[in-house]
Amino acid sequence: MATVTPGYDKKFTGVTLHLPKVPTSKCAPLKSGTGKEIKYIHYSSFLHKDRMLPLLCATNIKGEGYNAPNRAGNEPWDYSEQVLPKYQLNNDFYGNDGNTFDRGHIVRRVDPCWGDDAIVDDAEIQTFRWTNCTPQHKKINQKGGVWFQLEQHVMENGVKGKTADIVVFAGPVLSNDDKYMEVKKGKLKGKFIQIPTEYWKVIVWKKADNKLYAVGFIMSQWEFIKNKVKDLPAIAAATAAPLPDDYFENLKFNDHKSYQVPISAIAKKTGIKFDWANVTFPYKANRAKAVKATPLKNKYTFGALYNKIKRMKAVSGTAVT
């Protein structure tokens, strides 16, 4: 069995791509006392210490090694052993109010599943950690959702016929003005948990010119959750953090559409800095553009796409790149 070094690999594409810079003062500390990066097989997570949700997840996805198993349906969500349980939002929240919110993966279950069978089994299990989980409405989280469709389209069409390894950075927008849901039962009973309205994703890949390219997207779940969340009661609100000074200058999406946005817009909303001098950002517009992901006739894993392109190029006599 092959061994694997856990965590995001900055040299994965063959061109060095450093992790974006997260505001580490907001991150939960590791139990080891050293660093804030929570490392798993083929991905890393940074956890917000107050919101108990991931700030950023970074995943390496390898096309030719893709080996994702079918969903068993009984994979248990569990605490990460790398950070204290008090920083992790668990089933004491998600089991409330008729399971209003799915336990939404930021790193999809299948994305780090490449390599030999033993590595894949462990990689899949490691996506079921509270450090990789956020409250997502089923209409964006589950298979028919536009967020899923968007990633499928990027994987099938975004590389324009090139069989590529890709890197995905993603997370919720943890805004101070996110509204709240009251926990009605369990150990968190009586507490108010802020629910992210928006989610972001940055996808990076290498083209035939050996250069890296990145595109960014934001999606809102507001239309799906607006009747389930509310402002804090007056007493609790008195201790809430004030709105940031530049709140009214920021992009705000109040529908369920996906938007392609400049990477700078994601940076402004999240406080995460994408200081990549060696990456090209093809989307040049200064404003957001609504995008629609039409459902594909066939749902592909990255490995299936690799094999499909490999067969096509074998027939034509063209080498797989």
VEXZA-461194 format. One line per field, with one value per residue (C-alpha): residue number from 1; residue in one letter; x, y, z. Coordinates in nm, 4 decimals, m for minus. Example, Ala and Ser with C-alpha at 12.3 -4.5 7.8 and 13.67 -1.06 7.14 Angstrom:
2
n: [1 / 2]
res: [a / s]
east: [1.2300 / 1.3670]
north: [m0.4500 / m0.1060]
up: [0.7800 / 0.7140]
END
This chain:
321
n: [1 / 2 / 3 / 4 / 5 / 6 / 7 / 8 / 9 / 10 / 11 / 12 / 13 / 14 / 15 / 16 / 17 / 18 / 19 / 20 / 21 / 22 / 23 / 24 / 25 / 26 / 27 / 28 / 29 / 30 / 31 / 32 / 33 / 34 / 35 / 36 / 37 / 38 / 39 / 40 / 41 / 42 / 43 / 44 / 45 / 46 / 47 / 48 / 49 / 50 / 51 / 52 / 53 / 54 / 55 / 56 / 57 / 58 / 59 / 60 / 61 / 62 / 63 / 64 / 65 / 66 / 67 / 68 / 69 / 70 / 71 / 72 / 73 / 74 / 75 / 76 / 77 / 78 / 79 / 80 / 81 / 82 / 83 / 84 / 85 / 86 / 87 / 88 / 89 / 90 / 91 / 92 / 93 / 94 / 95 / 96 / 97 / 98 / 99 / 100 / 101 / 102 / 103 / 104 / 105 / 106 / 107 / 108 / 109 / 110 / 111 / 112 / 113 / 114 / 115 / 116 / 117 / 118 / 119 / 120 / 121 / 122 / 123 / 124 / 125 / 126 / 127 / 128 / 129 / 130 / 131 / 132 / 133 / 134 / 135 / 136 / 137 / 138 / 139 / 140 / 141 / 142 / 143 / 144 / 145 / 146 / 147 / 148 / 149 / 150 / 151 / 152 / 153 / 154 / 155 / 156 / 157 / 158 / 159 / 160 / 161 / 162 / 163 / 164 / 165 / 166 / 167 / 168 / 169 / 170 / 171 / 172 / 173 / 174 / 175 / 176 / 177 / 178 / 179 / 180 / 181 / 182 / 183 / 184 / 185 / 186 / 187 / 188 / 189 / 190 / 191 / 192 / 193 / 194 / 195 / 196 / 197 / 198 / 199 / 200 / 201 / 202 / 203 / 204 / 205 / 206 / 207 / 208 / 209 / 210 / 211 / 212 / 213 / 214 / 215 / 216 / 217 / 218 / 219 / 220 / 221 / 222 / 223 / 224 / 225 / 226 / 227 / 228 / 229 / 230 / 231 / 232 / 233 / 234 / 235 / 236 / 237 / 238 / 239 / 240 / 241 / 242 / 243 / 244 / 245 / 246 / 247 / 248 / 249 / 250 / 251 / 252 / 253 / 254 / 255 / 256 / 257 / 258 / 259 / 260 / 261 / 262 / 263 / 264 / 265 / 266 / 267 / 268 / 269 / 270 / 271 / 272 / 273 / 274 / 275 / 276 / 277 / 278 / 279 / 280 / 281 / 282 / 283 / 284 / 285 / 286 / 287 / 288 / 289 / 290 / 291 / 292 / 293 / 294 / 295 / 296 / 297 / 298 / 299 / 300 / 301 / 302 / 303 / 304 / 305 / 306 / 307 / 308 / 309 / 310 / 311 / 312 / 313 / 314 / 315 / 316 / 317 / 318 / 319 / 320 / 321]
res: [m / a / t / v / t / p / g / y / d / k / k / f / t / g / v / t / l / h / l / p / k / v / p / t / s / k / c / a / p / l / k / s / g / t / g / k / e / i / k / y / i / h / y / s / s / f / l / h / k / d / r / m / l / p / l / l / c / a / t / n / i / k / g / e / g / y / n / a / p / n / r / a / g / n / e / p / w / d / y / s / e / q / v / l / p / k / y / q / l / n / n / d / f / y / g / n / d / g / n / t / f / d / r / g / h / i / v / r / r / v / d / p / c / w / g / d / d / a / i / v / d / d / a / e / i / q / t / f / r / w / t / n / c / t / p / q / h / k / k / i / n / q / k / g / g / v / w / f / q / l / e / q / h / v / m / e / n / g / v / k / g / k / t / a / d / i / v / v / f / a / g / p / v / l / s / n / d / d / k / y / m / e / v / k / k / g / k / l / k / g / k / f / i / q / i / p / t / e / y / w / k / v / i / v / w / k / k / a / d / n / k / l / y / a / v / g / f / i / m / s / q / w / e / f / i / k / n / k / v / k / d / l / p / a / i / a / a / a / t / a / a / p / l / p / d / d / y / f / e / n / l / k / f / n / d / h / k / s / y / q / v / p / i / s / a / i / a / k / k / t / g / i / k / f / d / w / a / n / v / t / f / p / y / k / a / n / r / a / k / a / v / k / a / t / p / l / k / n / k / y / t / f / g / a / l / y / n / k / i / k / r / m / k / a / v / s / g / t / a / v / t]
east: [0.0000 / 0.1239 / 0.1623 / 0.0484 / 0.1513 / m0.1684 / m0.2685 / m0.2830 / 0.0115 / 0.1281 / 0.3304 / 0.0432 / m0.0029 / 0.3706 / 0.3588 / 0.3866 / 0.0529 / 0.0645 / m0.2359 / m0.4384 / m0.3660 / m0.6377 / m0.6847 / m0.5130 / m0.6247 / m0.9776 / m0.8704 / m0.9037 / m0.5649 / m0.4453 / m0.4210 / m0.0515 / m0.0102 / 0.1638 / m0.0170 / m0.3813 / m0.3877 / m0.5929 / m0.4470 / m0.6275 / m0.5586 / m0.5384 / m0.6964 / m0.6607 / m0.9090 / m0.8918 / m1.1631 / m1.3181 / m1.2834 / m1.6014 / m1.8346 / m1.7245 / m1.7294 / m1.4487 / m1.3068 / m1.1269 / m1.0801 / m0.8164 / m0.8315 / m0.6042 / m0.8066 / m0.6148 / m0.7876 / m0.5961 / m0.5925 / m0.9608 / m1.1008 / m1.4091 / m1.6335 / m2.0114 / m2.1781 / m2.2550 / m2.5013 / m2.3998 / m2.0694 / m2.0562 / m1.9768 / m1.7234 / m1.4977 / m1.1535 / m0.8940 / m0.6685 / m0.8713 / m1.0784 / m1.4481 / m1.5567 / m1.4580 / m1.6672 / m2.0385 / m2.1873 / m2.5184 / m2.6374 / m2.7132 / m2.7840 / m3.0525 / m3.2724 / m3.5927 / m3.6601 / m3.3062 / m3.3560 / m2.9927 / m2.7922 / m2.4521 / m2.2894 / m1.9404 / m1.7120 / m1.4649 / m1.6948 / m1.6847 / m1.5401 / m1.2853 / m0.9872 / m1.0622 / m0.7685 / m0.4898 / m0.5024 / m0.8091 / m0.6774 / m0.5889 / m0.9262 / m1.1146 / m0.9356 / m0.9703 / m1.3467 / m1.3875 / m1.1808 / m1.4248 / m1.6866 / m1.5398 / m1.7134 / m1.4133 / m1.5396 / m1.9091 / m2.1431 / m2.5230 / m2.6380 / m2.9891 / m3.0528 / m3.1368 / m2.7745 / m2.6077 / m2.7577 / m2.6942 / m2.9460 / m2.8302 / m2.6710 / m2.3514 / m2.3029 / m2.3874 / m2.1411 / m1.8510 / m1.9493 / m1.9403 / m1.6019 / m1.4632 / m1.6098 / m1.5761 / m1.3517 / m1.0277 / m1.1378 / m1.0424 / m0.7237 / m0.7088 / m0.6066 / m0.5496 / m0.7305 / m0.7164 / m1.0349 / m1.0489 / m1.3905 / m1.5785 / m1.8714 / m1.8736 / m1.8743 / m2.0228 / m2.0930 / m2.4469 / m2.5429 / m2.8744 / m2.9301 / m3.1075 / m3.1978 / m3.1045 / m3.4150 / m3.2698 / m2.9515 / m2.6431 / m2.6621 / m3.0263 / m3.0995 / m2.7939 / m2.8154 / m2.5990 / m2.5184 / m2.5986 / m2.3886 / m2.5913 / m2.3244 / m2.0639 / m1.7581 / m1.5391 / m1.2104 / m1.0950 / m0.7359 / m0.5934 / m0.2881 / m0.3224 / m0.1020 / 0.1127 / 0.2197 / 0.0599 / m0.2053 / m0.5503 / m0.8198 / m1.1908 / m1.4142 / m1.7813 / m2.0214 / m2.3609 / m2.6339 / m2.8798 / m3.0808 / m3.4018 / m3.4039 / m3.3268 / m3.4831 / m3.7870 / m3.5689 / m3.3297 / m3.3795 / m3.2093 / m3.0872 / m3.3264 / m3.2541 / m3.0618 / m2.8343 / m2.7956 / m2.6394 / m2.3270 / m2.3134 / m2.0244 / m2.0986 / m2.1220 / m1.7873 / m1.7306 / m1.7346 / m2.0449 / m2.2523 / m1.9689 / m1.9644 / m2.1340 / m2.4490 / m2.6525 / m3.0093 / m3.1109 / m3.0107 / m2.8167 / m2.4497 / m2.2290 / m1.8913 / m1.6972 / m1.3493 / m1.1271 / m1.0849 / m1.4571 / m1.4158 / m1.1112 / m1.3047 / m1.5978 / m1.3938 / m1.0752 / m0.8797 / m0.5983 / m0.5293 / m0.1841 / m0.0872 / 0.1539 / 0.1921 / m0.1814 / m0.3872 / m0.7455 / m0.9372 / m1.2503 / m1.1695 / m1.5046 / m1.5314 / m1.8850 / m2.0540 / m2.2108 / m2.4930 / m2.4141 / m2.6490 / m2.5341 / m2.7609 / m2.7889 / m2.5634 / m2.7164 / m2.4502 / m2.2883 / m1.9125 / m1.6446 / m1.3098 / m1.1718 / m1.4482 / m1.3701 / m1.0030 / m1.0768 / m1.3244 / m1.0689 / m0.7955 / m1.0050 / m1.0902 / m0.7260 / m0.6156 / m0.8512 / m0.7193 / m0.3573 / m0.3156 / m0.1237 / m0.3070 / m0.1756]
north: [0.0000 / 0.3465 / 0.6027 / 0.9602 / 1.2784 / 1.4405 / 1.7917 / 2.0229 / 1.9809 / 2.3148 / 2.1399 / 1.9166 / 2.0692 / 2.0837 / 2.4610 / 2.5866 / 2.7156 / 2.8365 / 2.8192 / 3.1414 / 3.3506 / 3.3032 / 3.5357 / 3.2999 / 3.5010 / 3.3722 / 3.0075 / 2.7355 / 2.6219 / 2.2662 / 2.0481 / 2.0109 / 2.3822 / 2.4362 / 2.5949 / 2.6213 / 2.3948 / 2.0774 / 1.8155 / 1.5199 / 1.2950 / 1.5215 / 1.8241 / 2.0768 / 2.2780 / 2.5944 / 2.6215 / 2.9443 / 2.9244 / 3.1223 / 3.0215 / 2.6537 / 2.6263 / 2.5997 / 2.9260 / 2.7556 / 2.4056 / 2.3273 / 2.0069 / 1.8364 / 1.6361 / 1.3955 / 1.2894 / 0.9781 / 0.8435 / 0.8996 / 0.5982 / 0.7200 / 0.4500 / 0.4603 / 0.6299 / 0.3739 / 0.6070 / 0.5274 / 0.7121 / 0.8654 / 1.2317 / 1.2698 / 1.5152 / 1.5923 / 1.4738 / 1.7621 / 2.0403 / 2.0530 / 1.9532 / 2.2962 / 2.4466 / 2.1999 / 2.2354 / 1.8862 / 1.6968 / 1.8900 / 2.1547 / 1.9595 / 1.7398 / 2.0404 / 2.1644 / 1.8662 / 1.8634 / 2.1979 / 2.1963 / 1.9206 / 1.8361 / 1.9930 / 1.8886 / 2.1727 / 1.9181 / 1.6806 / 1.3190 / 1.2003 / 1.4746 / 1.3456 / 0.9842 / 0.9035 / 0.6530 / 0.2891 / 0.1406 / 0.1712 / 0.5394 / 0.6086 / 0.4421 / 0.6602 / 0.9725 / 0.9276 / 0.8787 / 1.1891 / 1.4090 / 1.3220 / 1.5523 / 1.8502 / 2.0570 / 2.0003 / 2.0569 / 2.3544 / 2.4017 / 2.3865 / 2.3733 / 2.0540 / 2.2463 / 2.3542 / 2.0647 / 1.7557 / 1.6015 / 1.8033 / 2.1355 / 2.4026 / 2.3983 / 2.0308 / 2.0951 / 2.3825 / 2.1680 / 1.8937 / 2.1437 / 2.2788 / 1.9261 / 1.8319 / 2.1560 / 2.3911 / 2.2267 / 2.2187 / 1.8608 / 1.8536 / 1.5781 / 1.7857 / 1.7715 / 2.0557 / 2.2341 / 2.3535 / 2.6118 / 2.6609 / 2.7671 / 2.9612 / 3.3406 / 3.3943 / 3.7416 / 3.9364 / 4.0047 / 3.6401 / 3.5658 / 3.3052 / 2.9819 / 2.8945 / 2.5454 / 2.3868 / 2.0688 / 1.8916 / 2.0283 / 2.3525 / 2.4184 / 2.7896 / 2.8973 / 3.0979 / 2.9748 / 3.2029 / 3.0441 / 3.1323 / 3.2878 / 3.2482 / 2.9968 / 3.0540 / 2.8359 / 2.8986 / 2.6397 / 2.6335 / 2.4246 / 2.4142 / 2.4641 / 2.3278 / 2.6420 / 2.5132 / 2.8138 / 2.8166 / 2.9669 / 3.0355 / 3.1102 / 3.2045 / 3.1616 / 3.2652 / 3.1137 / 3.2298 / 3.0075 / 3.3003 / 3.2240 / 2.8739 / 2.9653 / 3.3091 / 3.1644 / 2.9549 / 3.2181 / 3.5393 / 3.8267 / 3.7830 / 3.8734 / 4.2183 / 4.0970 / 3.8695 / 4.1238 / 4.3718 / 4.1553 / 4.0793 / 4.2074 / 4.5350 / 4.5443 / 4.6050 / 4.9594 / 4.8544 / 4.6354 / 4.8435 / 4.8444 / 4.4651 / 4.2408 / 4.0808 / 3.8141 / 3.7648 / 3.4866 / 3.1268 / 3.1875 / 3.1139 / 3.4030 / 3.4087 / 3.6807 / 3.8297 / 3.6552 / 3.9934 / 3.9908 / 3.6615 / 3.7994 / 4.1079 / 3.9066 / 3.6440 / 3.8184 / 3.5427 / 3.6695 / 3.4986 / 3.6495 / 3.4357 / 3.6201 / 3.3102 / 3.2558 / 3.4046 / 3.5079 / 3.4816 / 3.6518 / 4.0192 / 4.1829 / 4.3966 / 4.2829 / 3.9522 / 3.7561 / 3.5128 / 3.1676 / 2.8777 / 2.5201 / 2.3103 / 1.9556 / 1.7161 / 1.4134 / 1.2015 / 1.2551 / 1.1968 / 1.1441 / 1.2954 / 0.9457 / 0.8629 / 1.1825 / 1.0899 / 0.7466 / 0.8905 / 1.1388 / 0.8740 / 0.6438 / 0.9260 / 1.0250 / 0.6637 / 0.6319 / 0.9539 / 0.8719 / 1.1796 / 1.1510 / 1.2187 / 1.5386]
up: [0.0000 / m0.0884 / 0.1867 / 0.1630 / 0.3427 / 0.4736 / 0.3860 / 0.0880 / m0.1511 / m0.2924 / m0.5674 / m0.6758 / m1.0235 / m1.0945 / m1.0464 / m0.6891 / m0.5611 / m0.2033 / 0.0240 / 0.0320 / 0.3389 / 0.5983 / 0.8975 / 1.1417 / 1.4459 / 1.3743 / 1.3377 / 1.5990 / 1.7293 / 1.6822 / 1.9913 / 1.9150 / 1.9799 / 1.6458 / 1.3509 / 1.2410 / 0.9314 / 0.9884 / 0.7536 / 0.5999 / 0.3014 / m0.0067 / 0.1633 / 0.4446 / 0.6493 / 0.8589 / 1.1254 / 1.2574 / 1.6352 / 1.7140 / 1.4303 / 1.4574 / 1.0778 / 0.8222 / 0.6917 / 0.4059 / 0.2685 / 0.0044 / m0.2012 / m0.4534 / m0.7098 / m0.9342 / m1.2545 / m1.3507 / m0.9964 / m0.9232 / m0.7428 / m0.5563 / m0.4060 / m0.4201 / m0.1245 / 0.1463 / 0.3138 / 0.6691 / 0.6960 / 1.0450 / 1.0955 / 1.3722 / 1.5505 / 1.4191 / 1.6677 / 1.5702 / 1.7363 / 2.0542 / 2.0269 / 2.1554 / 1.8205 / 1.6161 / 1.5394 / 1.5573 / 1.5542 / 1.8579 / 1.5960 / 1.2784 / 1.4328 / 1.5163 / 1.3547 / 1.1319 / 0.9948 / 0.8212 / 0.7126 / 0.5517 / 0.6873 / 0.3852 / 0.2804 / 0.1781 / 0.0398 / m0.1454 / m0.0332 / m0.3638 / m0.4334 / m0.2299 / m0.3300 / m0.5547 / m0.5100 / m0.4027 / m0.2345 / 0.1213 / 0.0757 / m0.0855 / 0.2000 / 0.4542 / 0.2399 / 0.2121 / 0.5881 / 0.6560 / 0.4642 / 0.7290 / 0.9933 / 1.1519 / 1.0388 / 0.6812 / 0.7479 / 0.7110 / 0.7257 / 0.3629 / 0.2284 / 0.0329 / m0.2851 / m0.3189 / m0.1378 / m0.2944 / m0.6342 / m0.8330 / m0.6883 / m0.9023 / m0.6924 / m0.7778 / m1.1431 / m1.1622 / m1.0439 / m1.2865 / m1.5718 / m1.4670 / m1.4566 / m1.7940 / m1.9890 / m1.7939 / m1.9014 / m2.2685 / m2.3443 / m2.1394 / m1.8809 / m1.5833 / m1.2119 / m1.0381 / m0.7056 / m0.5373 / m0.2580 / m0.0986 / 0.2101 / 0.3494 / 0.3621 / 0.7395 / 0.7507 / 1.0693 / 0.9468 / 0.8922 / 1.0634 / 1.3335 / 1.4051 / 1.7626 / 1.8785 / 2.0329 / 2.1830 / 2.2820 / 2.4499 / 2.2521 / 2.3464 / 2.3747 / 2.1764 / 1.8544 / 1.5674 / 1.2738 / 0.9383 / 0.6317 / 0.3523 / 0.0856 / m0.0265 / m0.2422 / m0.4596 / m0.6444 / m0.8982 / m1.0229 / m1.3073 / m1.5329 / m1.9070 / m2.1849 / m2.1582 / m1.8135 / m1.6436 / m1.3719 / m1.4218 / m1.1612 / m1.1674 / m0.8749 / m0.7909 / m0.5151 / m0.4459 / m0.2098 / m0.0248 / 0.1105 / m0.0794 / 0.0673 / 0.4295 / 0.4840 / 0.6638 / 0.8940 / 1.0247 / 1.2186 / 1.3931 / 1.7464 / 2.0280 / 2.1682 / 2.4741 / 2.2772 / 1.9994 / 2.2397 / 2.2510 / 1.8783 / 1.6692 / 1.4854 / 1.1075 / 0.9374 / 0.8151 / 0.4509 / 0.4710 / 0.2307 / m0.0220 / m0.0407 / m0.2921 / m0.1530 / m0.3273 / m0.2056 / m0.4433 / m0.5005 / m0.8214 / m0.8758 / m0.9784 / m1.1425 / m0.9683 / m0.9709 / m0.7157 / m0.5478 / m0.4590 / m0.2731 / m0.0946 / 0.0156 / 0.1486 / 0.3333 / 0.4430 / 0.2662 / 0.0435 / m0.2883 / m0.3425 / m0.6410 / m0.8673 / m1.0864 / m1.1502 / m1.4340 / m1.3620 / m1.6920 / m1.5585 / m1.6106 / m1.5294 / m1.2166 / m1.1442 / m1.0807 / m1.3637 / m1.2981 / m1.4339 / m1.4913 / m1.4756 / m1.6956 / m1.5589 / m1.7488 / m1.9159 / m1.7502 / m1.4112 / m1.4296 / m1.1726 / m1.2595 / m1.3175 / m1.5642 / m1.7548 / m1.7633 / m1.9073 / m2.1581 / m2.2922 / m2.2857 / m2.5072 / m2.7470 / m2.7857 / m2.8243 / m3.1213 / m3.2758 / m3.1981 / m2.9800 / m2.6548 / m2.3285 / m2.1678]
END
